[in-house]
Amino acid sequence: MSILIIGGGVAGLSCGCYLQMNGYQTEILEANTVPGGLCVAWDRGPYVFDGCLRWLVGTNPASSFHRIWGELGAIDGRAVQDHDEFLRVEGTDGQALSLTTDLDQLARDFKRIAPEDSALIDNLMRAARRCAPLDPPERPLELMSGREKMKLLVRYFPMLLTIGRWKNREFATYLAAYRNPFLRQALMAVVGDGRMSALVLVMVLGWRSRKNAGYVAGGSRAFANAMADRYARLGGVLRYNTRVASVTLQNGRATGVRCADGSALPATTVVSCADGRTTLFKMLEGRYLTKQLRYAYDHYNVFPSLFQASLGVNRTFPDAPWELSLALSRPLVVDDTTQHDHIEVAVFGCDSGLCPAGKSILIVRFTGSFDYWAKLKQDRPEAYTQAKQKLLQEVIGIVDQRFPGLARHLEQTDLATPATFERYTSNWQGSIQGWLPTPRILGRRFPRALPGLKDFFMAGHWVEPGGGLPTAALSGKYVAQMICARDKKVFTSSSIP
Ligand SMILES: Cc1cc2nc3c(=O)[nH]c(=O)nc-3n(C[C@H](O)[C@H](O)[C@H](O)COP(=O)(O)OP(=O)(O)OC[C@H]3O[C@@H](n4cnc5c(N)ncnc54)[C@H](O)[C@@H]3O)c2cc1C
């Protein structure tokens, strides 16, 4: 009998790889036909439209995440692109601001447009410099001895005060202290959501300055395939088209799973790396919910769901920034509760590995109401298709104004909605990254093992608030370490020989 892992996203693949490294036989059950979960891309003619990877924490070889990527074989042999200008923000009045990874330069550029905010800018850069070296613990806290915890405290000591100060501030409140509206717009473009903790801004600037958040050529598909390949080479079995309906239980232990097709698979241990709500409320029928978990699922915010317009263009845009936050002269109305006064545009050339030479891909992302679009899709599929078409045309019109000639050279288009992300990965409310890191949630620990249920674990972005690819991978590793500890095995890991 093997350990069964539900979900072949990054967390599931990571957990599978580390368990295989430690002598366990595992099998991953994945509902889809490809690995990666949200870390996915799809083909349209000669273009690969990437639905995820834009920046990957752990591209700096000195970072502990880099070691994880090495162990999982996720980025080996592929070029990492670290753009000095990681974001350009453009206003409606022709004003533009380059956000660079050099914090001294960034401070100068911020002060040039907003001298009145100099004190806040200096304070922000100090915090980003201090927190830049922050790396997560190598083992989950619940496995650490008192001595290890002390060592960790010493390691984190220089940044503890800064983290504490910034973590508990809501980003929108922090932003309101800036007097310059254009700088406010630029900082909002970095964080994306005013409800998040202000620490997110500090960490993003810190990672960027450390050259620890680059783009890896080949994008999501190459990344997920490389991990799936590593898993197969370690002897793991990945079973696609297999949706798990429930976890089978006996005397307070997980003993296997029942699949949607009715088949039952026995297991020594079950790890769910699938959507947290589906796992707790459906697969386990709500039996092992603690008061805290129920409260979290009733009250906490999740990352908003996204639209992604993907445009394949038969020309290049050599002067285009890597990533652009574009202010709109009139709002983009998305649904009955959402409209935007700016959108994010990412430009991929052939060096991204996603399109041939002479062509480009533009990816436009903005949030929308999951409830509205999921209901429309379910109740009125034709109206849903028409609404998508209309929205896509509007987006093309906006982008064509900024990149003249784009519409004429457009060869392939696609619009993914919040309903698409949910349908494809089952993530609750189409969340792209699990829990939103608000001051209340950031740093909170969700249980990886449930009280009263033995031989069952959870990993992935629903147990590590903040989410993202590195966190999902780390979470899978933590659970592998917990299983080794349960079995009194010394955990080992290795990079590809
Ligand atoms: C548009 C977008 C852009 C992003 N950009 C970045 C980025 O640039 N950098 C970054 O670090 N992060 C990014 N993220 C976030 C990142 O993709 C996620 O946080 C991460 O991939 C989560 O991994 P996971 O394994 O925890 O979950 P998932 O990827 O959701 O994997 C769960 C898997 O479980 C499977 N599953 C679900 N239910 C079942 C079932 N019942 N039976 C069997 N299988 C099941 C799903 O099919 C899926 O494969 C982005 C996300 C999106 C959507």
Ligand as a Chemical Component Dictionary entry (heavy atoms), coordinates in Angstrom:
data_LIG
# 
_chem_comp.id                   LIG 
_chem_comp.type                 NON-POLYMER 
_chem_comp.pdbx_formal_charge   0 
_chem_comp.three_letter_code    LIG 
# 
loop_
_chem_comp_atom.comp_id 
_chem_comp_atom.atom_id 
_chem_comp_atom.alt_atom_id 
_chem_comp_atom.type_symbol 
_chem_comp_atom.charge 
_chem_comp_atom.model_Cartn_x 
_chem_comp_atom.model_Cartn_y 
_chem_comp_atom.model_Cartn_z 
_chem_comp_atom.pdbx_ordinal 
LIG C1  C1  C 0 -3.151  33.818 -12.576 1  
LIG C2  C2  C 0 -2.231  33.351 -11.479 2  
LIG C3  C3  C 0 -0.959  33.871 -11.396 3  
LIG C4  C4  C 0 -0.096  33.436 -10.377 4  
LIG N1  N1  N 0 1.190   33.910 -10.378 5  
LIG C5  C5  C 0 2.067   33.433 -9.474  6  
LIG C6  C6  C 0 3.436   33.814 -9.545  7  
LIG O1  O1  O 0 3.856   34.542 -10.446 8  
LIG N2  N2  N 0 4.273   33.353 -8.562  9  
LIG C7  C7  C 0 3.844   32.539 -7.558  10 
LIG O2  O2  O 0 4.658   32.154 -6.699  11 
LIG N3  N3  N 0 2.553   32.136 -7.477  12 
LIG C8  C8  C 0 1.654   32.552 -8.413  13 
LIG N4  N4  N 0 0.344   32.138 -8.373  14 
LIG C9  C9  C 0 -0.121  31.331 -7.224  15 
LIG C10 C10 C 0 0.253   29.843 -7.337  16 
LIG O3  O3  O 0 -0.070  29.377 -8.631  17 
LIG C11 C11 C 0 -0.523  28.999 -6.306  18 
LIG O4  O4  O 0 -0.459  29.582 -5.020  19 
LIG C12 C12 C 0 0.082   27.574 -6.226  20 
LIG O5  O5  O 0 0.217   27.026 -7.513  21 
LIG C13 C13 C 0 -0.815  26.683 -5.358  22 
LIG O6  O6  O 0 -0.381  25.338 -5.430  23 
LIG P1  P1  P 0 -1.184  24.189 -4.674  24 
LIG O7  O7  O 0 -0.525  22.920 -5.040  25 
LIG O8  O8  O 0 -1.287  24.534 -3.223  26 
LIG O9  O9  O 0 -2.690  24.245 -5.223  27 
LIG P2  P2  P 0 -3.307  23.997 -6.689  28 
LIG O10 O10 O 0 -2.408  24.535 -7.716  29 
LIG O11 O11 O 0 -4.696  24.495 -6.633  30 
LIG O12 O12 O 0 -3.312  22.413 -6.845  31 
LIG C14 C14 C 0 -4.347  21.603 -6.361  32 
LIG C15 C15 C 0 -4.492  20.421 -7.284  33 
LIG O13 O13 O 0 -5.471  19.549 -6.749  34 
LIG C16 C16 C 0 -6.281  19.065 -7.805  35 
LIG N5  N5  N 0 -7.567  18.665 -7.232  36 
LIG C17 C17 C 0 -8.497  19.463 -6.680  37 
LIG N6  N6  N 0 -9.526  18.723 -6.224  38 
LIG C18 C18 C 0 -9.211  17.443 -6.498  39 
LIG C19 C19 C 0 -9.871  16.208 -6.266  40 
LIG N7  N7  N 0 -11.065 16.160 -5.661  41 
LIG N8  N8  N 0 -9.276  15.063 -6.677  42 
LIG C20 C20 C 0 -8.062  15.074 -7.307  43 
LIG N9  N9  N 0 -7.407  16.229 -7.552  44 
LIG C21 C21 C 0 -7.962  17.397 -7.145  45 
LIG C22 C22 C 0 -6.396  20.240 -8.751  46 
LIG O14 O14 O 0 -6.769  19.811 -10.056 47 
LIG C23 C23 C 0 -4.982  20.797 -8.678  48 
LIG O15 O15 O 0 -4.141  20.196 -9.639  49 
LIG C24 C24 C 0 -0.530  32.510 -9.396  50 
LIG C25 C25 C 0 -1.810  31.977 -9.507  51 
LIG C26 C26 C 0 -2.644  32.365 -10.553 52 
LIG C27 C27 C 0 -3.989  31.716 -10.699 53 
# 
loop_
_chem_comp_bond.comp_id 
_chem_comp_bond.atom_id_1 
_chem_comp_bond.atom_id_2 
_chem_comp_bond.value_order 
_chem_comp_bond.pdbx_ordinal 
LIG C1  C2  SING 1  
LIG C2  C3  SING 2  
LIG C2  C26 DOUB 3  
LIG C3  C4  DOUB 4  
LIG C4  N1  SING 5  
LIG C4  C24 SING 6  
LIG N1  C5  DOUB 7  
LIG C5  C6  SING 8  
LIG C5  C8  SING 9  
LIG C6  O1  DOUB 10 
LIG C6  N2  SING 11 
LIG N2  C7  SING 12 
LIG C7  O2  DOUB 13 
LIG C7  N3  SING 14 
LIG N3  C8  DOUB 15 
LIG C8  N4  SING 16 
LIG N4  C9  SING 17 
LIG N4  C24 SING 18 
LIG C9  C10 SING 19 
LIG C10 O3  SING 20 
LIG C10 C11 SING 21 
LIG C11 O4  SING 22 
LIG C11 C12 SING 23 
LIG C12 O5  SING 24 
LIG C12 C13 SING 25 
LIG C13 O6  SING 26 
LIG O6  P1  SING 27 
LIG P1  O7  DOUB 28 
LIG P1  O8  SING 29 
LIG P1  O9  SING 30 
LIG O9  P2  SING 31 
LIG P2  O10 DOUB 32 
LIG P2  O11 SING 33 
LIG P2  O12 SING 34 
LIG O12 C14 SING 35 
LIG C14 C15 SING 36 
LIG C15 O13 SING 37 
LIG C15 C23 SING 38 
LIG O13 C16 SING 39 
LIG C16 N5  SING 40 
LIG C16 C22 SING 41 
LIG N5  C17 SING 42 
LIG N5  C21 SING 43 
LIG C17 N6  DOUB 44 
LIG N6  C18 SING 45 
LIG C18 C19 SING 46 
LIG C18 C21 DOUB 47 
LIG C19 N7  SING 48 
LIG C19 N8  DOUB 49 
LIG N8  C20 SING 50 
LIG C20 N9  DOUB 51 
LIG N9  C21 SING 52 
LIG C22 O14 SING 53 
LIG C22 C23 SING 54 
LIG C23 O15 SING 55 
LIG C24 C25 DOUB 56 
LIG C25 C26 SING 57 
LIG C26 C27 SING 58 
# 
